Amino acid sequence: MKPAILLLAAAVAIRLVVAAFVPLVPDEAYYWEWSRHLAAGYFDHPPAIAWLVRAGTLIAGATRLGVRLGPILAGFVGGCAAVALAHRLGGARSAWRMAVLLAVVPLAGVGLILATPDAPLLASAALILWAIDHALPGSAPVATANASPSAALAAPGRRAGIGWWLAAGVALGLGASSKYTVVLIPAAVLVACATSPVLRAELRRPGPYVACAVAALVFLPVARWNAHHDWVSFRFQLHHGLGAATGSVLVRELTLIGGQAGLVSPVLFVFAIGAVVHALARRHQPRQFVLAVVAGFGWAFFVVSAARRPVEPNWPALAVLPALVLLATWVPTARRGRWERIGVAIGGAMVLAAYMLALLPVPLLPLRADPIARAYGWDDLATAVATDRTADSTGRAMLPLGARVWLAADRYQDAAELAFNMPDHPLVFSLNLAGRPNQYDLWPTARDSLRLGDALTAILDDVPDPPPPVARLSPHFSRIERGQLVELHRDGHVVARRRLWHFFGLTAPL
């Protein structure tokens, strides 16, 4: 298994290099802001990503690499667990194939660079499945697994399974502290145990219930945080994923399939589905069957979800992981082996193209189709705001003694990017007058902080007429000035435009 781990380490080293040079996308900056306000929960997600970002910035500072360091290392831990699981099921060759897959599928090669909740989620999911594999009947590694599943159930070593169920419970609790969709794994394991004659006896044993109890204890701080915040995170995610139906069902389903093919690469996605179907048909192999049910259950859940609302490509990542393990352990025929090599080449090319797209000085796609374009230009905005804040021409020298100049944006993405890219990482409010509620609503707001006489510089969309936030704010200030226009560039190409607006002399509380 050592060559497989070395390949994973090499892939992680490349991701760290890319991470150090590519600017943060807005959501990453938003999670960095969370890391400056550590808590047991947040409006949008559980807290694991914030804690990982905080750990990375303690090591590498508030830099691009610092923000991404913790999530990338979490991805490496998850990769090692997935490789170890493939090794248990199929030996050294399967471990190597799993490492290759994790190096070339865009889900890992690109997705695990970004500081998002998917990194700790996938790491936890891999650890859950690895621990459950130890706890299940017939769980000896492939090299020594000579006994039948029924014999394994009666083996003295089965008593040690409770320890692995405990480990699975800890990993499940950490997964639930990363992203709530991890609950699909225990639900799928329940389905697998209920439908497999070999596994059904597990439901009469304490192990699965001990795992759930341990997971609940690990998750308890997140639940308590939600209870003290009107269950805001739970409600947001339920509405986000299961709200009212919108748009065309056919378009949403095709988009879901296309997104999955893009995350895995088209050829490998087809073979991953084939590996899941192959394992589902063999319930006498309980360990592979559990992985197949987890993958199938996860995909089925999001297919049903897409019937009501659009599904982001990364949401079914929990299904992709066990499917890749099954693909790595599915012994290929000569013909399928050739096609799999083609799939690996296509996946590697997709990952390489993504790196080139992010790093090359000239955009390779039109800006509207460039997924990384929204990461660029924020340093231009930060420089403009920092320069403007030191100027007297805007009238700041006329502020009353003791008055402060505050910064704000209307979107949480703009506020987070501005705070991250300015040298002193100042406090930047998100007004949220035209956007959805978010974590900034739970922190001290501009309404809570501004005092009479204070000034506010707001970064707003550049539109022909004054944007709605100007009309909302103007009655509260004695004077308003339309500030400079700032163009956000990527290598000479305009990505977006923002306008600075200055509000002087707060006369009435917001």
C-alpha positions as CSV (number, residue, x, y, z in Angstrom):
1,M,0.0,0.0,0.0
2,K,3.0,2.3,0.4
3,P,3.2,3.3,-3.4
4,A,-0.5,4.3,-3.2
5,I,0.1,6.5,-0.2
6,L,3.1,8.1,-1.9
7,L,0.9,8.9,-4.9
8,L,-1.7,10.5,-2.7
9,A,1.1,12.6,-1.0
10,A,2.4,13.7,-4.4
11,A,-1.1,14.7,-5.5
12,V,-1.5,16.7,-2.3
13,A,1.8,18.4,-2.8
14,I,0.6,19.6,-6.2
15,R,-2.7,20.8,-4.7
16,L,-0.8,22.8,-2.1
17,V,1.2,24.6,-4.8
18,V,-1.9,25.4,-6.8
19,A,-3.7,26.5,-3.6
20,A,-0.9,29.0,-2.8
21,F,-1.3,30.8,-6.2
22,V,-5.0,30.8,-7.0
23,P,-7.1,33.6,-5.3
24,L,-9.9,32.6,-2.9
25,V,-13.3,32.2,-4.4
26,P,-16.0,34.1,-2.5
27,D,-17.3,31.2,-0.5
28,E,-13.8,30.4,0.7
29,A,-13.4,34.0,2.0
30,Y,-16.7,33.6,3.7
31,Y,-15.6,30.5,5.5
32,W,-12.4,32.4,6.5
33,E,-14.6,35.0,8.1
34,W,-16.2,32.2,10.0
35,S,-12.8,31.1,11.3
36,R,-12.4,34.5,12.8
37,H,-15.6,33.9,14.9
38,L,-15.2,30.3,16.0
39,A,-18.4,28.7,17.1
40,A,-20.2,25.3,17.3
41,G,-22.4,26.2,14.3
42,Y,-23.1,28.7,11.5
43,F,-26.0,29.9,9.5
44,D,-25.2,27.9,6.4
45,H,-23.3,24.8,7.6
46,P,-21.9,23.0,10.7
47,P,-18.5,24.3,12.0
48,A,-15.9,21.9,10.8
49,I,-14.7,24.0,7.8
50,A,-14.2,27.0,10.1
51,W,-12.1,25.1,12.5
52,L,-10.0,23.6,9.7
53,V,-9.4,27.0,8.2
54,R,-8.5,28.4,11.6
55,A,-5.9,25.6,12.1
56,G,-4.4,26.3,8.7
57,T,-4.2,30.1,9.2
58,L,-2.5,29.5,12.6
59,I,0.2,27.7,10.6
60,A,0.5,29.6,7.4
61,G,-1.2,32.9,8.2
62,A,-4.3,34.6,6.6
63,T,-3.0,33.7,3.2
64,R,-4.5,31.6,0.3
65,L,-2.4,28.6,1.4
66,G,-3.3,29.2,5.1
67,V,-7.0,29.1,4.3
68,R,-6.8,26.0,2.3
69,L,-4.1,24.1,4.2
70,G,-6.4,22.4,6.8
71,P,-9.0,21.3,4.2
72,I,-6.3,19.9,1.9
73,L,-4.8,17.9,4.7
74,A,-8.2,16.7,5.7
75,G,-8.6,15.5,2.1
76,F,-5.4,13.6,2.4
77,V,-6.6,11.8,5.5
78,G,-9.8,10.9,3.8
79,G,-7.8,9.7,0.7
80,C,-5.6,7.5,3.0
81,A,-8.8,6.0,4.5
82,A,-10.3,5.3,1.1
83,V,-7.0,3.7,-0.1
84,A,-6.9,1.5,3.0
85,L,-10.5,0.4,2.5
86,A,-9.7,-0.5,-1.1
87,H,-6.6,-2.4,0.1
88,R,-8.7,-4.4,2.6
89,L,-11.2,-5.3,-0.1
90,G,-8.9,-6.0,-3.0
91,G,-5.3,-5.9,-2.0
92,A,-2.4,-3.8,-3.1
93,R,-3.5,-3.5,-6.7
94,S,-6.9,-2.1,-5.7
95,A,-5.2,0.3,-3.3
96,W,-3.0,1.6,-6.2
97,R,-6.1,1.9,-8.5
98,M,-7.9,3.9,-5.8
99,A,-5.0,6.3,-5.4
100,V,-4.9,6.8,-9.1
101,L,-8.6,7.5,-9.2
102,L,-8.3,10.1,-6.4
103,A,-5.5,11.8,-8.3
104,V,-7.4,12.1,-11.6
105,V,-11.1,12.6,-10.8
106,P,-11.9,16.3,-10.7
107,L,-13.9,15.8,-7.5
108,A,-10.7,15.2,-5.6
109,G,-8.0,16.8,-7.9
110,V,-9.8,20.1,-8.0
111,G,-12.5,20.0,-5.3
112,L,-10.2,19.1,-2.5
113,I,-8.1,22.2,-3.2
114,L,-10.9,24.5,-2.2
115,A,-11.7,25.3,1.5
116,T,-15.3,24.1,1.5
117,P,-17.3,21.8,3.8
118,D,-16.9,19.0,1.3
119,A,-13.3,18.4,2.4
120,P,-14.0,17.4,6.0
121,L,-17.2,15.7,4.8
122,L,-15.4,13.4,2.4
123,A,-12.7,12.7,4.9
124,S,-15.2,11.8,7.6
125,A,-17.2,9.7,5.1
126,A,-14.1,7.7,4.1
127,L,-13.3,7.1,7.8
128,I,-16.9,6.0,8.5
129,L,-16.8,3.5,5.6
130,W,-13.4,2.2,6.6
131,A,-14.4,1.7,10.2
132,I,-17.7,0.0,9.3
133,D,-15.8,-2.4,7.0
134,H,-13.8,-3.5,10.0
135,A,-17.0,-4.0,12.0
136,L,-19.0,-6.0,9.4
137,P,-19.0,-9.8,9.1
138,G,-16.4,-11.3,6.9
139,S,-14.2,-8.2,7.6
140,A,-10.8,-9.8,7.4
141,P,-8.4,-8.2,4.8
142,V,-8.5,-9.8,1.4
143,A,-5.2,-11.7,1.9
144,T,-6.6,-13.6,4.9
145,A,-10.3,-13.6,4.3
146,N,-10.8,-17.4,3.7
147,A,-13.8,-17.9,5.9
148,S,-17.4,-17.6,4.7
149,P,-19.5,-14.6,6.0
150,S,-21.5,-16.9,8.2
151,A,-18.4,-18.3,9.8
152,A,-17.1,-14.8,10.3
153,L,-20.3,-13.9,12.2
154,A,-19.5,-16.6,14.8
155,A,-15.8,-15.9,15.0
156,P,-14.4,-14.8,18.4
157,G,-12.9,-11.7,16.8
158,R,-16.5,-10.4,16.1
159,R,-16.5,-9.2,19.7
160,A,-13.9,-6.6,18.7
161,G,-16.4,-5.2,16.2
162,I,-18.0,-2.9,18.9
163,G,-14.7,-0.9,18.9
164,W,-15.0,-0.3,15.2
165,W,-18.6,0.7,15.6
166,L,-17.4,3.2,18.2
167,A,-14.8,4.6,15.7
168,A,-17.5,4.8,13.0
169,G,-19.7,6.7,15.5
170,V,-16.9,9.3,16.1
171,A,-16.3,9.7,12.4
172,L,-20.1,10.0,11.8
173,G,-20.3,12.8,14.5
174,L,-17.4,14.6,12.8
175,G,-19.1,14.2,9.4
176,A,-22.3,15.6,10.8
177,S,-20.3,18.5,12.1
178,S,-19.0,19.0,8.5
179,K,-22.2,18.7,6.5
180,Y,-25.6,17.4,7.4
181,T,-25.9,15.2,4.3
182,V,-23.6,12.7,6.0
183,V,-26.8,11.3,7.6
184,L,-27.4,9.5,4.2
185,I,-24.6,7.1,5.2
186,P,-26.2,5.6,8.3
187,A,-29.6,5.6,6.5
188,A,-28.0,3.6,3.6
189,V,-26.3,1.2,6.0
190,L,-29.6,0.5,7.7
191,V,-31.1,-0.3,4.3
192,A,-28.2,-2.6,3.5
193,C,-28.5,-4.5,6.7
194,A,-32.3,-4.8,6.3
195,T,-32.0,-6.2,2.8
196,S,-29.0,-8.5,3.1
197,P,-29.5,-11.9,4.8
198,V,-25.9,-11.9,5.9
199,L,-26.1,-8.4,7.5
200,R,-29.5,-8.6,9.0
201,A,-28.1,-10.0,12.2
202,E,-26.2,-6.8,12.7
203,L,-29.5,-5.1,13.5
204,R,-29.8,-7.4,16.5
205,R,-26.4,-6.4,17.8
206,P,-25.5,-3.3,19.8
207,G,-22.8,-2.0,17.5
208,P,-24.8,0.1,15.1
209,Y,-26.8,1.7,17.9
210,V,-23.7,2.4,19.9
211,A,-22.3,4.1,16.8
212,C,-25.4,6.3,16.5
213,A,-25.2,7.2,20.2
214,V,-21.6,8.2,20.0
215,A,-22.2,10.2,16.8
216,A,-25.0,12.1,18.6
217,L,-22.7,13.0,21.5
218,V,-20.0,14.3,19.1
219,F,-22.7,16.3,17.3
220,L,-24.3,17.6,20.5
221,P,-22.5,21.0,20.5
222,V,-23.8,21.7,16.9
223,A,-27.3,20.8,18.0
224,R,-27.1,23.0,21.0
225,W,-25.9,25.9,18.9
226,N,-28.8,25.5,16.6
227,A,-31.2,25.3,19.5
228,H,-29.9,28.6,20.8
229,H,-30.2,30.2,17.3
230,D,-33.8,29.1,16.4
231,W,-32.5,26.1,14.5
232,V,-31.4,28.5,11.8
233,S,-28.9,26.2,10.2
234,F,-31.2,23.2,10.0
235,R,-34.0,25.3,8.6
236,F,-31.8,26.9,6.0
237,Q,-30.5,23.5,4.7
238,L,-33.9,22.0,4.6
239,H,-35.3,24.9,2.6
240,H,-32.1,25.0,0.5
241,G,-32.4,21.3,-0.6
242,L,-36.1,20.5,-0.2
243,G,-37.9,23.8,-1.0
244,A,-40.6,24.5,-3.5
245,A,-40.2,23.1,-7.0
246,T,-38.6,25.5,-9.6
247,G,-37.9,25.2,-13.3
248,S,-37.9,22.1,-15.5
249,V,-37.5,18.7,-14.0
250,L,-35.8,17.3,-17.1
251,V,-33.3,20.1,-17.2
252,R,-32.5,19.6,-13.5
253,E,-32.0,15.8,-13.9
254,L,-29.8,16.2,-16.9
255,T,-27.8,18.9,-15.1
256,L,-27.4,16.5,-12.2
257,I,-26.1,13.7,-14.5
258,G,-23.8,16.1,-16.3
259,G,-22.4,17.4,-13.1
260,Q,-21.6,13.9,-11.8
261,A,-19.9,13.1,-15.1
262,G,-17.9,16.3,-14.8
263,L,-16.8,15.5,-11.2
264,V,-15.7,11.9,-12.0
265,S,-15.0,12.2,-15.8
266,P,-17.5,10.8,-18.2
267,V,-15.9,7.3,-18.8
268,L,-15.1,6.7,-15.1
269,F,-18.6,7.8,-14.1
270,V,-20.1,5.1,-16.3
271,F,-17.8,2.5,-14.9
272,A,-18.4,3.6,-11.3
273,I,-22.1,3.1,-11.9
274,G,-21.3,-0.3,-13.3
275,A,-19.3,-1.2,-10.3
276,V,-22.2,-0.2,-8.0
277,V,-24.7,-2.3,-10.0
278,H,-22.2,-5.2,-10.0
279,A,-21.9,-5.1,-6.2
280,L,-25.7,-4.6,-5.6
281,A,-26.3,-7.9,-7.4
282,R,-24.0,-9.8,-5.0
283,R,-25.6,-9.5,-1.6
284,H,-23.6,-12.5,-0.4
285,Q,-20.6,-10.2,-0.4
286,P,-21.8,-7.9,2.4
287,R,-18.9,-5.5,2.6
288,Q,-19.1,-4.6,-1.1
289,F,-22.9,-4.6,-0.9
290,V,-22.8,-2.0,1.9
291,L,-20.7,0.3,-0.2
292,A,-23.0,-0.2,-3.2
293,V,-26.1,0.7,-1.2
294,V,-24.4,3.8,0.2
295,A,-23.6,4.9,-3.3
296,G,-27.0,4.0,-4.8
297,F,-28.9,5.4,-1.9
298,G,-27.0,8.7,-2.1
299,W,-27.5,9.1,-5.9
300,A,-31.2,8.1,-5.6
301,F,-31.7,10.7,-2.9
302,F,-30.4,13.5,-5.1
303,V,-32.2,12.3,-8.1
304,V,-35.4,12.7,-6.1
305,S,-34.3,16.0,-4.8
306,A,-33.6,17.2,-8.3
307,A,-37.2,16.6,-9.1
308,R,-38.0,19.6,-6.9
309,R,-34.9,21.9,-6.9
310,P,-31.5,22.2,-8.7
311,V,-28.8,20.0,-7.2
312,E,-25.3,21.3,-7.1
313,P,-22.7,18.9,-8.6
314,N,-20.8,18.5,-5.4
315,W,-23.8,17.5,-3.3
316,P,-23.8,13.8,-4.2
317,A,-20.1,13.5,-3.4
318,L,-21.0,11.0,-0.7
319,A,-22.2,8.7,-3.3
320,V,-19.2,9.1,-5.5
321,L,-16.7,8.0,-2.8
322,P,-17.9,4.5,-2.2
323,A,-18.6,4.1,-6.0
324,L,-14.9,4.8,-6.6
325,V,-13.8,2.3,-4.0
326,L,-16.0,-0.4,-5.7
327,L,-14.5,0.6,-9.1
328,A,-11.0,0.3,-7.7
329,T,-11.7,-3.2,-6.4
330,W,-13.7,-4.4,-9.4
331,V,-11.3,-6.7,-11.4
332,P,-11.4,-5.4,-14.9
333,T,-11.5,-7.5,-18.1
334,A,-9.0,-6.7,-20.8
335,R,-11.5,-4.6,-22.7
336,R,-12.8,-2.7,-19.7
337,G,-9.3,-2.2,-18.5
338,R,-8.5,-0.3,-21.8
339,W,-11.5,1.9,-21.4
340,E,-10.7,2.6,-17.8
341,R,-7.2,3.7,-18.8
342,I,-8.9,6.0,-21.3
343,G,-11.1,7.3,-18.5
344,V,-8.1,7.9,-16.2
345,A,-6.4,9.9,-19.0
346,I,-9.5,12.0,-19.6
347,G,-9.9,12.6,-15.9
348,G,-6.2,13.6,-15.6
349,A,-6.6,15.9,-18.5
350,M,-9.6,17.6,-16.9
351,V,-7.7,18.2,-13.7
352,L,-4.7,19.5,-15.6
353,A,-6.9,21.8,-17.6
354,A,-8.5,23.1,-14.4
355,Y,-5.1,23.9,-13.0
356,M,-4.1,25.7,-16.2
357,L,-7.3,27.6,-16.2
358,A,-6.7,28.8,-12.7
359,L,-3.0,29.6,-13.1
360,L,-2.3,30.8,-16.6
361,P,-2.2,34.6,-17.1
362,V,-4.6,34.5,-20.0
363,P,-8.2,33.1,-19.4
364,L,-8.9,30.1,-21.6
365,L,-12.7,30.5,-21.4
366,P,-15.1,33.4,-21.9
367,L,-15.5,35.1,-18.5
368,R,-19.1,34.1,-18.2
369,A,-18.1,30.4,-18.6
370,D,-15.0,30.7,-16.5
371,P,-15.7,29.1,-13.0
372,I,-12.6,30.7,-11.5
373,A,-13.1,34.2,-12.8
374,R,-15.1,35.2,-9.7
375,A,-12.0,34.7,-7.6
376,Y,-10.1,37.5,-9.3
377,G,-10.2,41.2,-9.0
378,W,-10.8,41.5,-5.3
379,D,-7.3,42.7,-4.6
380,D,-8.1,45.6,-7.0
381,L,-11.2,46.4,-4.9
382,A,-9.2,46.2,-1.7
383,T,-6.5,48.5,-3.0
384,A,-9.1,51.1,-4.1
385,V,-10.9,51.0,-0.8
386,A,-7.7,51.2,1.2
387,T,-6.6,54.2,-0.8
388,D,-9.9,55.9,-0.6
389,R,-10.1,55.5,3.2
390,T,-6.9,57.5,3.5
391,A,-8.1,60.4,1.3
392,D,-9.5,63.6,2.6
393,S,-11.2,64.6,-0.6
394,T,-14.3,62.6,0.4
395,G,-14.9,64.7,3.4
396,R,-13.7,62.4,6.1
397,A,-11.6,65.1,7.7
398,M,-14.9,66.9,8.6
399,L,-16.2,64.0,10.7
400,P,-17.0,64.8,14.3
401,L,-14.4,64.0,16.9
402,G,-14.6,60.3,17.8
403,A,-16.6,59.3,14.8
404,R,-15.6,56.2,12.9
405,V,-15.7,55.3,9.2
406,W,-17.1,51.8,8.7
407,L,-17.0,49.5,5.7
408,A,-19.8,47.4,4.3
409,A,-20.9,45.5,1.2
410,D,-24.4,44.4,0.4
411,R,-23.5,40.7,-0.4
412,Y,-21.7,38.4,2.1
413,Q,-19.3,37.3,-0.7
414,D,-18.2,40.9,-1.3
415,A,-17.8,41.6,2.4
416,A,-15.7,38.5,3.0
417,E,-13.5,39.0,-0.1
418,L,-12.9,42.7,0.9
419,A,-12.0,41.8,4.5
420,F,-9.6,39.1,3.4
421,N,-7.8,41.1,0.7
422,M,-7.3,44.3,2.6
423,P,-3.9,44.3,4.4
424,D,-5.3,44.9,7.9
425,H,-8.3,42.5,7.5
426,P,-10.8,45.0,8.8
427,L,-14.3,44.5,10.0
428,V,-16.6,44.6,7.0
429,F,-20.4,44.4,7.4
430,S,-22.7,42.7,5.0
431,L,-25.9,44.7,4.8
432,N,-27.9,41.9,3.1
433,L,-30.5,44.4,1.9
434,A,-30.8,42.7,-1.5
435,G,-29.4,39.3,-0.8
436,R,-30.4,36.2,1.2
437,P,-29.9,36.0,5.0
438,N,-26.5,34.6,6.0
439,Q,-24.0,34.3,8.9
440,Y,-23.4,38.1,8.9
441,D,-27.0,38.5,10.3
442,L,-26.0,36.6,13.4
443,W,-22.9,38.7,14.1
444,P,-23.0,42.4,15.3
445,T,-24.4,44.3,12.3
446,A,-24.0,47.9,11.0
447,R,-27.2,48.7,12.8
448,D,-25.7,47.5,16.1
449,S,-22.3,49.2,15.6
450,L,-22.8,52.6,14.0
451,R,-23.2,55.6,16.3
452,L,-24.5,59.1,15.6
453,G,-22.0,61.0,13.5
454,D,-20.3,57.9,12.1
455,A,-19.7,57.4,8.4
456,L,-20.1,54.3,6.2
457,T,-18.4,53.4,2.9
458,A,-20.5,50.8,1.1
459,I,-19.3,48.7,-1.9
460,L,-22.3,48.2,-4.2
461,D,-23.1,47.0,-7.7
462,D,-22.5,49.6,-10.3
463,V,-25.8,50.3,-12.0
464,P,-27.1,53.3,-13.9
465,D,-29.5,54.3,-11.1
466,P,-28.6,54.3,-7.5
467,P,-28.9,50.8,-6.2
468,P,-31.7,50.0,-3.7
469,P,-29.3,50.0,-0.7
470,V,-28.6,53.7,-1.3
471,A,-32.3,54.5,-1.0
472,R,-32.6,52.4,2.1
473,L,-29.6,54.1,3.8
474,S,-29.8,57.7,2.7
475,P,-32.5,58.8,5.1
476,H,-30.2,58.0,8.0
477,F,-27.2,60.2,6.9
478,S,-26.7,63.9,6.5
479,R,-24.7,63.6,3.3
480,I,-24.1,61.0,0.5
481,E,-21.4,61.0,-2.1
482,R,-21.1,58.7,-5.1
483,G,-17.5,57.4,-5.0
484,Q,-15.2,55.9,-7.5
485,L,-15.9,53.0,-9.9
486,V,-13.7,50.0,-9.3
487,E,-13.3,47.4,-12.0
488,L,-12.4,43.9,-10.9
489,H,-9.9,42.4,-13.4
490,R,-8.5,39.1,-14.3
491,D,-5.4,39.7,-16.4
492,G,-6.7,42.8,-18.1
493,H,-10.3,41.5,-18.6
494,V,-13.1,43.0,-16.5
495,V,-14.8,40.4,-14.3
496,A,-17.2,42.7,-12.5
497,R,-17.7,46.4,-11.5
498,R,-18.3,47.8,-8.1
499,R,-19.1,51.4,-7.0
500,L,-18.1,53.0,-3.7
501,W,-20.7,55.0,-2.0
502,H,-19.9,57.3,1.0
503,F,-22.5,58.0,3.7
504,F,-21.5,60.8,6.2
505,G,-22.9,61.8,9.5
506,L,-25.3,59.2,10.8
507,T,-28.3,61.2,12.0
508,A,-30.7,58.4,13.0
509,P,-30.1,54.8,14.1
510,L,-30.2,52.3,11.2
